[in-house]
Amino acid sequence: MKVGILGSGVAGTTLGHGLIRLGHTVMIGTGHPQKDGLRQWLFENSQGGQVGSFSAAAAYGDIIILCTGWPGTKQAIEAAGIWNFKKKIILDVTNPLDGRGPDEAGRLQLAPGNNPSGGEQVQAWLQDAHVVKALNSTGSAFMIAPHFEDGPPTMFMAGNDDLAKRAIKDLLSQMGWQDVVDTGNIEMSRYLEGLYVIWYAYGFRTGNWRHAFRLLRK
């Protein structure tokens, strides 16, 4: 499968590297194609990896993964060309943080009220695409092959289209997520985005960033 990734930060490059190892081809879309980190990424992923503009990556991908920092997300989507998203599945990894960073207790703040949520806003901007919120509630180090001594973690997702969620569940399974839970429509994104605030606060307070959520059933 061809995957377009919008965003060239740690999450985007980590996902790109992992997906190439799984046999997919990847184009990372960025506004800074010459930055040093991308040159190294291209060197390490010369078989299956490309770097291009936002529009090139969006046109390239059968599935598009949105990994931009929240303040630049709408601008990146507009630069990519709304038409390049039409009828495609969009995996939304973003969290709508307000940009102020953590307070003294390690608490991040979501954009005021988080209503509508980031996932809902992305779906509103891309009305002809199928947005699925997932992979936003853990650190980038565990997005691929998330192995923990206490057992397999859970990845929660939300979206309006059942077929799109099935496709994302299949992709997450390839990436090593054994337990993927559908929480409902895209409106549930506001609660999934809140999970990242909890994930970050625990890491901040303990100094240990090797953790993830798990849904237990009886």
Secondary structure, DSSP 8 states (H G I E B T S, - for coil): -EEEEE--SHHHHHHHHHHHHTT-EEEEE-S-TT-HHHHHHHHHTTTTEEEE-HHHHHHH-SEEEE---GGGHHHHHHHH-GGGGTT-EEEE----B-SS---TT----BSGGG-S-HHHHHHHHTTTSEEEE-S-SS-GGGSSS---TT---EEEEEES-HHHHHHHHHHHHHTT-SEEEE--SGGGHHHHHHHHHHHHHHHHHHS-----------
